[in-house]
Amino acid sequence: MKYFRKLIGEKCYLSPVSMDDVEKYTEWLNDMELGQFLTHSSWVLDMDKEREALRQLMNNSSIFAIVEKDTNKVIGNCGLHEASNVHRHAELGIFIGEKTFWNQGIGLEATNLLLDFAFNVLNLHNVTLEVYSYNKRAIKCYEKIGFKKVGQRREYMFMAGKYHDMLIYDMLATEFTSPFIKKMFNYSTSEEAGRSKITIV
């Protein structure tokens, strides 16, 4: 499979999604251990449905494959949905499908890269996300990045015999420090300045 390094971190990079990975996505999204943390755990997906869902997402959202940097192995997916160019906001979604890569900080790094794209490429101002109250690992990750809890939908989802709350978090562009885009841009402009000085002399 061929992936392209759009946004690069230390452990992973974000690449355009490859339709060749439809079988892998279908496997992940039918895994109930993963599905308990996603909003569509009740769906029954085959490869045709997942292929169509991916096409729709690629047409209407900014979505990326999360690729492990050393092995070039796709391990998850993240994206920005329902983006508004007028109000400059979007919703963030992310999952690590390969469970052997859980608890390694890759979700945190991928989220930071996606936020960098949101704030410093798409020029968004507000990014929101929703997370189930029992997803403690994700909540810890989001709060470490700097997301703030701004709301709560009480008894919003029924799973395993009981109701659970949905928590709402958001972040503003002014609260985010770029890990990749601004460093790359500053390096490029410094190189440009250096060449300009040489040309002038």
WOFEN-V368110 format. One line per field, one symbol per residue. psi: psi as a letter, one per 40 degrees, with the letter a starting at -180 (. if undefined). burial: I if it has 16 or more other ideal C-beta (glycine too) atoms within 10 Angstrom, else O. A space follows every 10 residues. Layout:
psi=???
burial=???
This chain:
psi=ihihgdhhad diihiihhee edddddddee hdddddeief deihhadddd ddddddddde igiiihhhdd efhheaiiih ifhhddefii hhiiihdhde eifeeddddd ddddddddde defidhhiii hidegddddd dddddeihhe ihhhfdhhhf eiiiihihii iideehhhed dddddddddd dddddddddd .
burial=OOIOOIIOIO OIIIIOIIOO IIOIIIOIIO OOOIIOOIOO IOOOIOOOOI IOIIOOIOOO IIIIIIIIOO OOOIIIIIII OOIOOOOIII IIIIIIIIOO IOOOOIIIII IIIIIIIIII OOOIOIIIIO IIIIIOOIIO IIOOIOIOOO OOOOOOIOOO OOOIOIIIII IOIOOIOIII OOOOOOOOOO OOOOOOOOOO O
